[in-house]
């Protein structure tokens, strides 16, 4: 994110925690290039509406994940959805 901002790129940070997003914005001097969206990506309709407001998107970096203490091939859909 910092490299994009430092070179004049516009960044949209998405997360469920408004406090963390505000903290992220306060960490950079290029705050005018950083937009934050409080959004739960598991809600498809809200996600679609939010993305349509910020189009076009030229690059996407997904830095989200889940942790399950099982081998990858044993991960189930219910583990991902929880």
Secondary structure, 3 states (H helix, E strand, C coil): CHHHHHCCCCEEEEECCHHHHHHHHHCCCCHHHEEEEECCCCCHHHHHHHHHHHCCCCCCCCCCCCCCCCCHHHCCHHHHHC
